[in-house]
Amino acid sequence: MSVDSPAQHRFVLAWRSLLVLALFACAPSFAFALGVLPDSENAALIKLYAQTNGDQWVDHTDWPSLFGPPVTTTNGCSWFGVTCDVTSGPAHVVKLHFV
């Protein structure tokens, strides 16, 4: 698109700014599409892990270590044994399977 005048330039910049704002406003729905759990469900998974001595599980792939560095991902859907429904709206845990 060719911008020939200062007025056209301001118009193009205004539209670009609106587009960026619209993308930031939609960011939470993008997170849901990626399978990110609400904080309350992540907290419940971490509590389950802590109270059942999760660091001693045979397979605790991707779960946060209780004695290691802080959690680097809040996406409990990627942790071993956690199945999430991400088909519509926010992600939710629908199944735990550790065997």
WOQUIZI-V560521 format. One record per residue. N is the residue number from 1. RES is the residue in one letter. PSI is psi in whole degrees, 0 to 359 (* if undefined). NEAR is the number of other C-alpha atoms within 10 Angstrom. D_CENTER is the distance of its C-alpha to the mean C-alpha in Angstrom with 1 decimal. Layout:
n->N res->RES psi->PSI near->NEAR d_center->D_CENTER
n->N res->RES psi->PSI near->NEAR d_center->D_CENTER
//
This chain:
n->1 res->M psi->127 near->4 d_center->35.7
n->2 res->S psi->131 near->6 d_center->38.7
n->3 res->V psi->112 near->11 d_center->38.8
n->4 res->D psi->335 near->8 d_center->42.5
n->5 res->S psi->161 near->9 d_center->42.7
n->6 res->P psi->326 near->9 d_center->41.1
n->7 res->A psi->318 near->10 d_center->40.3
n->8 res->Q psi->321 near->12 d_center->38.5
n->9 res->H psi->314 near->12 d_center->36.6
n->10 res->R psi->321 near->12 d_center->35.5
n->11 res->F psi->313 near->13 d_center->34.6
n->12 res->V psi->316 near->14 d_center->32.4
n->13 res->L psi->320 near->12 d_center->30.6
n->14 res->A psi->316 near->11 d_center->30.1
n->15 res->W psi->320 near->11 d_center->28.5
n->16 res->R psi->319 near->12 d_center->26.2
n->17 res->S psi->317 near->12 d_center->25.2
n->18 res->L psi->320 near->12 d_center->24.5
n->19 res->L psi->316 near->12 d_center->22.4
n->20 res->V psi->316 near->10 d_center->20.2
n->21 res->L psi->319 near->12 d_center->20.0
n->22 res->A psi->321 near->11 d_center->19.1
n->23 res->L psi->319 near->12 d_center->16.2
n->24 res->F psi->324 near->11 d_center->14.8
n->25 res->A psi->331 near->11 d_center->15.6
n->26 res->C psi->357 near->10 d_center->13.6
n->27 res->A psi->318 near->12 d_center->10.4
n->28 res->P psi->323 near->13 d_center->8.8
n->29 res->S psi->330 near->13 d_center->9.9
n->30 res->F psi->321 near->15 d_center->8.5
n->31 res->A psi->318 near->15 d_center->4.8
n->32 res->F psi->321 near->18 d_center->6.5
n->33 res->A psi->334 near->15 d_center->8.4
n->34 res->L psi->1 near->14 d_center->6.0
n->35 res->G psi->30 near->22 d_center->5.9
n->36 res->V psi->129 near->24 d_center->3.1
n->37 res->L psi->154 near->22 d_center->6.2
n->38 res->P psi->153 near->16 d_center->8.2
n->39 res->D psi->323 near->12 d_center->9.7
n->40 res->S psi->322 near->9 d_center->12.9
n->41 res->E psi->323 near->17 d_center->11.9
n->42 res->N psi->318 near->19 d_center->10.4
n->43 res->A psi->320 near->14 d_center->13.7
n->44 res->A psi->321 near->12 d_center->15.8
n->45 res->L psi->318 near->18 d_center->14.7
n->46 res->I psi->322 near->19 d_center->15.6
n->47 res->K psi->317 near->13 d_center->18.7
n->48 res->L psi->313 near->12 d_center->19.7
n->49 res->Y psi->314 near->19 d_center->19.4
n->50 res->A psi->317 near->14 d_center->21.5
n->51 res->Q psi->347 near->9 d_center->24.1
n->52 res->T psi->19 near->11 d_center->24.7
n->53 res->N psi->52 near->11 d_center->25.1
n->54 res->G psi->330 near->18 d_center->22.1
n->55 res->D psi->344 near->17 d_center->23.3
n->56 res->Q psi->359 near->9 d_center->26.3
n->57 res->W psi->151 near->11 d_center->24.7
n->58 res->V psi->315 near->9 d_center->26.0
n->59 res->D psi->110 near->13 d_center->22.6
n->60 res->H psi->39 near->16 d_center->19.7
n->61 res->T psi->128 near->13 d_center->17.8
n->62 res->D psi->354 near->15 d_center->14.5
n->63 res->W psi->148 near->22 d_center->15.0
n->64 res->P psi->134 near->21 d_center->15.4
n->65 res->S psi->140 near->16 d_center->19.1
n->66 res->L psi->335 near->14 d_center->20.9
n->67 res->F psi->2 near->7 d_center->23.3
n->68 res->G psi->203 near->8 d_center->21.5
n->69 res->P psi->163 near->8 d_center->19.3
n->70 res->P psi->161 near->9 d_center->16.6
n->71 res->V psi->130 near->13 d_center->13.2
n->72 res->T psi->348 near->9 d_center->11.6
n->73 res->T psi->140 near->13 d_center->8.1
n->74 res->T psi->16 near->17 d_center->6.4
n->75 res->N psi->83 near->20 d_center->5.3
n->76 res->G psi->343 near->28 d_center->8.7
n->77 res->C psi->341 near->22 d_center->8.9
n->78 res->S psi->359 near->16 d_center->10.0
n->79 res->W psi->146 near->16 d_center->12.6
n->80 res->F psi->132 near->15 d_center->16.2
n->81 res->G psi->358 near->17 d_center->17.5
n->82 res->V psi->124 near->16 d_center->14.5
n->83 res->T psi->131 near->17 d_center->14.4
n->84 res->C psi->153 near->19 d_center->12.0
n->85 res->D psi->117 near->15 d_center->13.1
n->86 res->V psi->21 near->18 d_center->10.9
n->87 res->T psi->329 near->12 d_center->14.2
n->88 res->S psi->139 near->11 d_center->14.1
n->89 res->G psi->204 near->14 d_center->12.3
n->90 res->P psi->153 near->19 d_center->9.5
n->91 res->A psi->151 near->23 d_center->8.7
n->92 res->H psi->144 near->22 d_center->11.4
n->93 res->V psi->129 near->18 d_center->13.1
n->94 res->V psi->346 near->11 d_center->16.4
n->95 res->K psi->139 near->11 d_center->18.0
n->96 res->L psi->126 near->12 d_center->18.6
n->97 res->H psi->112 near->8 d_center->21.1
n->98 res->F psi->11 near->11 d_center->22.3
n->99 res->V psi->* near->6 d_center->25.6
//
